[in-house]
Amino acid sequence: MEGYQMNGGGNHNYSQVGNGGSGIRSRHASGDGDDDGYNGTKGVGYTTPFYLANQAPTSLRGDGYGGGGVLKYSPLAPNKDNGIQSHNYEPDESEVWRAYVAQVHFSNRGHWWTTGKKRALKRWVLTFVIGVIQAVVATLCNLASKKLTERKFDHVYDLLSESVHHSSISSEAGGVSGAADDLFQTDDAAKGGTDSEAGGSHSWFGGSSAFVMFVFYQTIYAAIASLFVMWEPVSAGSGIPEIKCFLNGIDLPRFVRVKTLFCKAVGVAFSVAAGLPVGKEGPMVHSGAVVAAGISQGKTKFWGVDTSFSKFSDFRNDREKRDFVACGAAAGVASAFGAPIGGVLFSLEEGASYWSTKLTWRAFFCAMTTISTLFAIRNVDSWWGQANVEKLFSFGEFNSLSGDASNFSIWELTFFVIIGCLGGLIGAVFNAANEHLTIWRMKRINFSPTRRFLEVIVISVIVSTVSFVMPLLWNRCTQLPTDIQDWSNQEKNLVEALVPFRCQPGKEYNEVASLIFTEADVAIKQLFHFREVGVDDTSTFSSGALFFFFIPYITLATLVYGIAVPSGLFVPSLLSGAAFGRLCGHLLHKLDHTNGTFADSGTYALMGAAAVLGGMARMTISLTVILLEATGDMQYVLPLMLTLMSARFTGNVFNEGLYDIHIHLKNIPFLEPEVPPIAERNEIVAGQVMSTEVKCLRPVERAGVVYDLLRSCSHGTFPIVDTESGGTLYGTASRSMLCTLLQRRAFGSPDVLNDEVASHEGVCESLGPRRLSPLVQWDTIERAYPRYPTIGDVEMRDGDRNCWLDLRPYANTAPYTVNETASIQRTYRLFRTLGLRFLCVVNHNNQVVGIITRKDLLPESLTHSLLRGRNAHANDEVTNFL
Amino acid sequence: MEGYQMNGGGNHNYSQVGNGGSGIRSRHASGDGDDDGYNGTKGVGYTTPFYLANQAPTSLRGDGYGGGGVLKYSPLAPNKDNGIQSHNYEPDESEVWRAYVAQVHFSNRGHWWTTGKKRALKRWVLTFVIGVIQAVVATLCNLASKKLTERKFDHVYDLLSESVHHSSISSEAGGVSGAADDLFQTDDAAKGGTDSEAGGSHSWFGGSSAFVMFVFYQTIYAAIASLFVMWEPVSAGSGIPEIKCFLNGIDLPRFVRVKTLFCKAVGVAFSVAAGLPVGKEGPMVHSGAVVAAGISQGKTKFWGVDTSFSKFSDFRNDREKRDFVACGAAAGVASAFGAPIGGVLFSLEEGASYWSTKLTWRAFFCAMTTISTLFAIRNVDSWWGQANVEKLFSFGEFNSLSGDASNFSIWELTFFVIIGCLGGLIGAVFNAANEHLTIWRMKRINFSPTRRFLEVIVISVIVSTVSFVMPLLWNRCTQLPTDIQDWSNQEKNLVEALVPFRCQPGKEYNEVASLIFTEADVAIKQLFHFREVGVDDTSTFSSGALFFFFIPYITLATLVYGIAVPSGLFVPSLLSGAAFGRLCGHLLHKLDHTNGTFADSGTYALMGAAAVLGGMARMTISLTVILLEATGDMQYVLPLMLTLMSARFTGNVFNEGLYDIHIHLKNIPFLEPEVPPIAERNEIVAGQVMSTEVKCLRPVERAGVVYDLLRSCSHGTFPIVDTESGGTLYGTASRSMLCTLLQRRAFGSPDVLNDEVASHEGVCESLGPRRLSPLVQWDTIERAYPRYPTIGDVEMRDGDRNCWLDLRPYANTAPYTVNETASIQRTYRLFRTLGLRFLCVVNHNNQVVGIITRKDLLPESLTHSLLRGRNAHANDEVTNFL
């Protein structure tokens, strides 16, 4: 087993070798590897079937993901990992690939209408289709959640009015006051909580049954949403962290399946209708991503559809899929917030490393198509006339309060900065609390589907109870605003949406109930757009009501994010933030009693919403644009920028954004856009962080050797080294390609060359021009994407084991390499910017000394590498230069 | 001279070698180079002082730019090139660099307040300062052009009213009608043109003298603007193409100097005041870039300032400078259009290849600072009250016409697409005309400063004459709108700005004069915001007037762009486009006579402006946001997206964007974001496009050899090859570093090792651990940035020629390399994405076979490489695979 080891010198690792050498550490180290490794083994002969590398005792490797990539169905790799692989954005540039590309272009060569143009057109057509379908999906999802919510409230209101009727028999005086009386009694019943269901006096049956029905509906809805998650676990949560990972180059299993889309879209309709503090915006972005992946790939296991017959099947590779998913995410944001540009920026901000100008335009086009379709659908009754702006802006349109004057004065910008900082703080607390909760949940609940389901039920009951009790506790009726003749339609509609919970309908309303017993979008609009009427104490929403709503709501939101239902975070953050911001405005009103345009409540609500959302998600530029597009007034550009920037700065002092926290908790090898600080602060080179467990192949190899190698490990890529020239890197071969070759039996006869000749003289030279020319075409290999044959599908007959597999036509002869002396900054930049799956580390003689995958570049791995190599390294520095 | 040639076999190039080989073309080719090159010369000995590569007869190289980089002050390189170099974004990772970095981080190691954090803080502080200063510069520039324009018009109006007075003596009836009569006479005089200045009857002296004074003022202003350009030629034009190049990685000489800023800012104030159809937006973006570069580098030759003493001097390298310039450009757009987010997107769209998330936030912060400062300055009188929205939106605020309804209906979106297509056509014609004009100009005018100056004078006279004659020809007075009580302040102000050229002031106005005799910004606002009064024929601006204005104005704009004054293109495009769009709206009014909200003229003017600007510049997402921010109504997001997208698509069918056209005409090696189509269509590998004129050095080299090499060529980078190990790539050395080493005499004694030992045994091994350890520190080398010593500054004494220069501690041991078999797509992506200056092409043994610089990747070079190698290549393909 010592035969073809890389870095043959036992367990030494790179930096230890460098320690003893002169200043030109790397050269000596490489010489070392050369002598101990290939030169030494040349004489030993070809006794070992494959080149097992030494197991570094401190190695972090072998646990699954990264370029080494554990295929989860591999019989040899115990299925303990999360099956996460990296995307492969670069085609393997082998000779068969080149031949395929040449052939594809050949048919239209010389014509104006080239293959490239054809493909570009197809790409645009698909992008258009994605945009339209995402708009339809979003409309259906919105409709479903609206109908479900209506059904719930209809039933509950029916029961409430029944109880009104019931009590009005006894007190004929007036139905309205009777209802009020009755609800006072309901109040007591509700305080009794869930255990009061068993018995109770008949007089408050109606109110009590309304409460029971309310809890029942909400819990059933939540349970249904949770069942969808049980069916497809990936559809839980908001999906934004997963999209970030996907655009980062990580292939999360089942993330872009049609089944996931179905569960997510239907599930979120139920979870929103269940009255949980969740939004449907995040899931809608996810749905855009799935639609894009589905349409572009045209192949689904769920429905059994496969459009391979059509002309639209040549986008089946990781790069095209990623590009389409980026477009789909933009379309998703566009459909969720009516913010097409915000959508493009969202995709940009999340996937900034590889973004290209062409892709920007496609995302732009996709978002535009979605929003056009949405407009067309929403305004189907007014195609020929003016559209209603309420339908254009998700969160209602802000207007100038007084003609040409802005809604804020320059010096108020300082308040916006303060609100931003406070929002950052709130967001940081929210994130920290949710992080601890999630860790607890992972330990105690997440391993068992039953527990997850029960958790949903329990939390839903808690949320429903709190939601019903809070308006009851808010023991006050507020007069509806009266002189609203000059108000805009938007404001009039909002007045109608106020809920007369225990008060006279048409005259009074319950402030807290108006925020809870409506859809979250409407509640946000109310906070954004209600002008203040009356003096401080009798505002549309009083300070007390806002505070009384804000605290429980944000607490529940913290509790809910992470349970097994599809749930977005944008709306809860915006809603609680709007309440917080409006509260800040009220406090400022104490300073200035003019009640004029100073500290306009709506403006402060918007800033509060931005601050809390920014403090939670830490996005800046895309969030600014999304909020601008959703509210429609450009005068807020500067205030929003200031608020979001200060929220981000403040929050970052304490912790990361919530999405990043969840990515890290899920243990996903996410590469941050910037080099980790540890690498900035310390001097680490590629040779220190690389994994030395490299398993190599020769350019021409026995089929049996390849088979055994594939069975023995789960690496995704194998370097091919030239044993004749001292082990220089010849190219790389991917696992999927090797499996296909074995499956298709692309072997040459074992008699082509003698084994001893092979080992002593060098396989390739002996074969010479008689090489076994490509037996499998590139498109044959790629047709199976993304479900390549696995080693388990390969049947290896004994007679085949000695056949020769000529890998040369299939090898990627120009893989990205990095010299072992390259700094980690440079390596990281190369890896992250080009979205690589693996990076061969070579010495000055182009001999493979190691391989770097995604996992090796995570901060933890870097810290580990640094500790391993620090002493050696530090000495080196000091001796030479200091 | 045959000694150390690379690819020793005469004039063969890569693809010819590959032709004869087996399928593994590259390996054999590399073997070839190996045998003919280094192995062969080992025995010959070290007779040639440096390794001259063979001059491929078909080589495109040797003309100056790219990574090979001609330093224009080099005494050996005849100064025929344009002195353009590439930026170097990657630090040369040598041992001295590592030592420097370690030392820098060492002082704060272990502390919370690390060096990295310190530097980040400094970066933010500098970004803030840049934002503030750019706001001040923009304000001053605006103020200057306003004052100059006012002065011009004051004087001309004085003369006009003098003439009114003059004629009113004879006809006492009414001054107004008298003035009108007089101006009718002036009309005749003006028709006579410039040659009527000599004589004429006394009665129309006043009008005539007003005309003369008008032409005189405008021409003097234009001449002054032109003089600034004569002083600093780089300050001509808009500066946007140059910024694109700078962000693309091209170091244009003198582009970010303080002198350039001064000339550009003052010059553009004059050229705008000269009444030329130019805008100050482009120059303002350029000014932002210069401010950023100046502040971040803290070193100017123009003022003799150097802040090296301060703590802010550690951003002196190409990467930091580029980042700051990107932020500055964002700030420039923010100050030009009041569009901070548009500014960030502008920088993103132009520099998308290397954009990082961190940089986005810095640009965001910079733009935000600028816009805050601008708001604070503009609203200095209303800090404590509401700001005027007119001051927030550069092109005035759009408002909903009728309450909650949008200003367009869904089906009008199709019209917007049509307008977009028409705008794309207009833009394409504009671009084509300007391209031909520029080519003519380059041949006939641009070589002589005198001719350029005279051209400005002539064109200024033509523009002034046309400007004066057009309103005279428009022989109609229009009634001012009367019932404007319910109009907004913005509209009332615009009514006041209408010009009563030959009509009764206060009652009538001349439509064409109102568009010409005001500042361009005001004219745009008029076209955007005037509501239509009366029936079709008597609109605020009639169809005829719009047409009569549009055609000459856009013609003049085509003529003017490219003359020797600082001139932007945004405003002329917007203004002519607004006229065009309003005209389209009028045509639609013929369809529907309701004169209601259908086809709102202002909306169509905005779409027209977007279409023409989009058709000219072909930017999409940044332009959408800029226009949204400058007009303040988010309901236009979808119409603008549709219009700009269709303008871009239509325009791209015919030609490129104007900025790209100018970049290509200037022969700048600009790398497009995407791989050129020629490379997509054909199969080209790195080995075909590389330049084989590589000049190499050994790791330890005689000082004289280095000196002679540097004098003999002008390359910017030299590979260092290891002659002992068959010529493998050891690292690279930059010209600046070599010059510094020679200048500082960092030599070892010539006696350290014998010449014969050196050549036969290998220099490095003989020196062994006794190597001449680093005599010059990294910061000593970099302190001179960006004006490194040149070889002309080096004095080489005869005694020094034999001294040994140990390059090993200074060599970049991990340069980016690419295998010669890598496809051009992959090579291009690597080069462009990482912003490289050069890329070493190596074979499988890591021997240098060529070098790729920016120039080699341009479409022309690729076409050339393809023609050179096609036959060989095609055969290869066919034999093996087809």
Interface residues (C-beta under 8 A of the other chain):
Chain A: S22 G23 I24 S26 R27 E90 E93 E95 V96 R98 A99 V101 A102 Q103 H105 R109 T114 T115 G116 P340 I341 V344 L345 L348 E349 A352 S353 Y354 W355 S356 T357 K358 T360 W361 F364 F365 M368 I371 S372 F375 A376 N379 S382 W383 W384 G385 Q386 A387 N388 V389 E390 L392 F393 E397 S400 S402 G403 D404 A405 S406 N407 F408 S409 I410 W411 L413 S488 N489 Q490 T597 T620 I621 T624 V625 L628 E629 T631 G632 D633 M634 Q635 V637 L638 M641 L642 M645 R648 P673 E674 P677 E680 R681 N682 E683 A686 D722 S725 T728 L729 Y730 C764 G768 P769 R771 S773 P774 R808 P809 T813 A814 P815 Y816 T817 V818 N819 E820 T821 A822 S823 R826 R829 L830 T833 L834 V842 H844 N845 N846 E877 N880 F881 L882
Chain B: S22 G23 I24 S26 R27 E90 E93 E95 V96 R98 A99 V101 A102 Q103 H105 R109 T114 T115 G116 P340 I341 V344 L345 L348 E349 A352 S353 Y354 W355 S356 T357 K358 T360 W361 F364 F365 M368 I371 S372 F375 A376 N379 S382 W383 W384 G385 Q386 A387 N388 V389 E390 L392 F393 E397 N399 S400 S402 G403 D404 A405 S406 N407 F408 S409 I410 W411 L413 S488 N489 Q490 T597 T620 I621 T624 V625 L628 E629 T631 G632 D633 M634 Q635 V637 L638 M641 L642 M645 R648 P673 E674 P677 E680 R681 N682 E683 A686 D722 S725 T728 L729 Y730 C764 G768 P769 R771 S773 P774 R808 P809 T813 A814 P815 Y816 T817 V818 N819 E820 T821 A822 S823 R826 R829 L830 T833 L834 V842 H844 N845 N846 E877 N880 F881 L882
